[in-house]
Amino acid sequence: MRLKTFREGEAVLFTLPALIPLLIFWLGPLGYIVYLSFTEWDFMSPEKLFVGLENYTYLLTHADFYQALKVTLMFGLGTVIPIIVGGLALALLMNSKLRSTGIFRAMMFSPWVTPTVAVSIAWSWIFEPEVGLANLALGWFGISPLGWLQDPNWALVAVMIVTIWKSIGWSMVFYLVALRNLPADLMEAASIDGAGAWNKFRGITLPLISPTTLFLSIILTIQSLQAYDQINVMTQGGPAGSTRTLLYMYYQSAFETFNVGEASAIAVIIILICVLLSGLSFLLSRRLVHYS
Amino acid sequence: MNITEARKVEKKRELGRGAGGETTGKFVPLGERLSRIARYILLAVISLALAFPFYWMVTSGLKTNDEIWQFPPTFWPESINWSNYSDAWNSAPFARYMFNSIFVAISICVLQVINASMMAYALTHMKFRLKGAFTGIILVGYMIPSTAVYLPSYMILNELHLLDSYAGLILSNCVSVFAIFLLRQAFLQVSHELVEAGQLDGASHFRILWTIMAPLIRSSFAVMILITFIDQYNNYFWPMLITKDPDLRLVSAGLRSFFVEGGAYGLAWPQIMAASAFTIAPLLILFLFAQKTIMQSVNISAGVNKS
């Protein structure tokens, strides 16, 4: 018995170097922020005032919050779907019996490696309304120039374009791996049975790569909820709050207006959304996703 | 299974990742050949379009301020002004910023290799009662956005007097749920018999981990280290929050302040583009040399959701 306890002690010892920082910088803060969301504090006053659900009721009765929620939703859908669909399309194109596509794969993947701040700065220049490349390209198609980052109707689209550009090659590589792991004999059998390319894609490929699709949707959704760098560099939430996501609103109320309670309430809502979506996709995965 | 056999399995895993799906040397009918050429051209166009912002960054950094404001823009600079690069480099302490980023990123890599492999080893090859709970904690960690807890983490870091210090930058990032997952995945593939054999020879778990197991999963280590390095070099939001001292800025925060102050919002765009270009250069060079390993991260992280 003593020997067994000793062994268990050794195992726990092995987990400590990771567990301690995990508790201090990760799980501790998680509990702390739930508490903070029931208080009012400005970083300065000596006492944190307990206010119950006031921060939540304040948020839920103010238009700013719903605006941020709407922007978050639009940003999420407008980045996750194109990255997944586009990544799959590129992977299908890449996978179709072509040789030496390595250079293309590397070029498409490279945006994912580079710092978001630096590339967002380059994109700000591309979106410059007077002399920017984006408006030049629109001109080639006879479309009149846009204000992009200065126009409340288009700023979010511009931020989405940068986000999609950054991750589309990454999602393509995921799908390339999934497509290469498809059982060749099954695809051949389907061809012999006379299945067309579209039917083969819908009936075999799509179900067999669904674990990848599920994984990407979860990871990309969490990433979209965390998007900060590109918004901070390109628009800082503006113009007129058109790119202020929940996360950006959280950052502003915490570190610009020093409203700790309200910021914490927003963070808790973001976490709840994450938990809800993860749970939902888990349930969905049992019904729709095919694990071989 | 002995060690050499385990090495073979590991080797097989590596090979399984790389192999492509191209066909070679068969007779190809004309229609098929034409469609191949069309797809090839399409791929080339898309790749060039996706890489174009990098080209634009580098060449805009070579233009004069007059030229950069011309419309329509010139696709190749009229005169090459390398001086923009040296001006930008000298007008802010970019060498310092880059040193900070690389130093912090390497320190974090070292710490994560140690704590993630110990945790992953314990979760896969040691027995203890709380194992299920620990695995659960890490699973939850994978699903919850870390940015959401930046505010309380900031307050805790403040209590620990770690704001505005290298120690704070390094310690607050020294654990990664992703790294633990990745290594756990690798350890699961290694037979437990190796651990038992090691124990029979009287080796401690610590010894087994570092001398028997670690060499077997070195390709996973390589992936983990590269991804961590890239993430940390690129890190912006959190390091910016916890440092006020300009001497402690990482390269992204330094570049951003150069963009806002030095660049004065668009007055010195060539220098801003030059600065962006040399900020991303180390990463593009790293990617050039290690692209296979970096893209392998996808295989491994895709495996994360299967268990």
Interface residues (C-beta under 8 A of the other chain):
Chain A: R7 E8 E10 A11 V12 F14 T15 P17 A18 L19 P21 L22 I24 F25 W26 L27 G28 P29 L30 Y32 I33 L36 L90 L93 M94 N95 S96 K97 L98 R99 T101 I103 F104 R105 A106 M107 M108 F109 S110 P111 V113 T114 P115 T116 V117 A118 V119 I121 A122 W123 W125 I126 E128 E130 V131 L133 L136 W165 I168 G169 W170 V173 F174 V177 A178 L179 R180 P211 T212 L214 F215 I218 I222 L225 Q226 Y228 D229 N232 V233 L247 Y250 Y251 A254 F255 V260 A263 S264 A267 I270 I271 C274 V275 S278 Y291
Chain B: R17 A19 G20 G21 E22 T23 T24 R36 R39 Y40 L42 L43 A44 I46 S47 L48 L50 A51 P53 F54 W56 M57 S60 I68 W69 Q70 F71 P72 P73 I114 N115 A116 M118 M119 Y121 A122 L123 M126 K127 F128 R129 L130 K131 F134 I137 G141 M143 I144 P145 S146 T147 A148 V149 Y150 L151 P152 S153 M155 I156 L157 L160 L171 S172 C174 V175 V177 I180 H205 I230 Y233 N234 Y236 F237 L241 V251 S252 A253 L255 R256 F259 G266 W269 I272 M273 S276 A277 T279 I280 L283 L284 L286 F287 Q291 I294 M295 V298 N299 A302 V304 N305 K306
